[in-house]
């Protein structure tokens, strides 16, 4: 069983998948930082110095000044600001993956068309039926072919 497991792990596609997951995790961290530190602050500034991470709806009867205070108090909240950040993260990642796949598709060589096979039949000049190229006489109209 150990030998089978080793053969499974050492397959090329399993190693490729492992590398892709690790790189994907690192890329996700970069995109999260991009959204939280670069994209959202200017949007918050345009919307009146608002920090999207602190947007929430408290489901309790108490009011809290920040999301952190509500969570520290154990109040149930809907943190829609964090959800908006996550949606923007997803859109950026999806767009980048789209660009990578599109670029990879353009870089792949297009398969050359297979050469056309030599014809194996011809038409009889007298009755227009299809006959073998090597035929000396048409089997349908019995005409002599040259």
N, C-alpha and C positions, 0 to 999 in steps of 0.2 A: 504494500500500500504506500509506503514511503517513496518507493521508486516511481510509482504512478503520480504521486503528488509532485515530486521534483520535476518530472517530465511536463506536468501541467503548468507549473509555475515558470518553467524555463521557455515555454512557448513564446514566440515573438509578440503575439497579440496581447498576451497577459502583461508582459513587461511594458508594452506601449500604453496599455490602459493605465497601469500604475503611474507611469510618467505623466500621462495626461491628467490624471486626478491631482497629482502633486502640483503640477504647473497651473491647473485650473484653480486650485485653492489659493495659490500665491497671486494669481491674476485677480481673483475675487477680492482679495485684501486690497490690491491696488485700486480697483474700481470703487470699493467702499470708501477708501480714503479720498479718491477723486470726487465722489459725490458729496461726502460729508465736509470736506475741507476746501473744495474749489467751486463746485457747482452750486450747492445750496446756500452758502453765505451771500453771494450777490443776489440770489433770488429773494432771500430773507431781507436783505437791505432794501430792495425795490418794494417789498411789501411792508415796509415800516419797521425795520430792525427786528424782524421776527426770526426766531430760531425754530426750525421745523421739528427738531428733536423733542422740543418741549410742548408740542401741540398734543393735547389729549382731552378726553371727556371723562370726567369722574362719574362712576356709576353709583357712588355713595351719596348720602345727603350732605356731606362736608365738601368744602371748597379748599383746594390746595394751590399754592402759588406755582409750583413746578411739578413736573412728572416725577422727579426723584423724591420729592417730599411725599407725593401720593403713594409711591411704591414703598417708601420707608414706613409709612403708616399702615401699609397692607391694604389700602383701598383698591377695589376693582376699578380698572381704567381701560379705556379704549385709546391706545397710543397711535392715533392716525398719522401723526407726524413722522414717527419711525416707519410706519407702513409706507408713507409716501417716499421716504428715502430708499426703502427696499425696492419699491417699484421702479424708481429711477435707476438704481443699481442694475436691476434685471434688464431694463431697456438698453442700457449702455452695453452690458455683457452680450445681450442678444444681437445688437447691432455690430459689435466687433466680431463676434463669431460669424455673422452673415458675411462681413467683409473678408474674413479669412477663408471661408468656404468658397466664396465667389472668386477670390484670387487664386486659390488652389485649383479650381476648376478651369480657369483660364490658362494656368501653367501646364496642365496635363496635356500630353500629346494626343491629338485626335488620331484614332486608328485610321491607317491608310485603307482605302477601299480595296477589297480583294479584286485581283484581275478577273476580268470577265471570262467565263469559261468558253471554250471554242464551241461554236454551234454544232449540234449533232444531226440536225435535220435541215432540209431545204424544201421549197415548194416546187411542185411539178409545174412546168410552164404551160401545160395543156389543160389540166383539170384543177390546178391550184390547191391540191391536197398536200399535206405534209408527208415527206418521205425521207428515208435515211440518205445522208450525203453520199455514201458509196453506191447507192442504187444506180443500176444501168437501165432499168425499165421501171416505169411507174406500176405499182401493184394494183392501182385502182382503175386507170384507163389504159393500161398496157402500152403506153407510148414509149418509144425508144428515146432514151435520154443521152445527150452527148457528154 
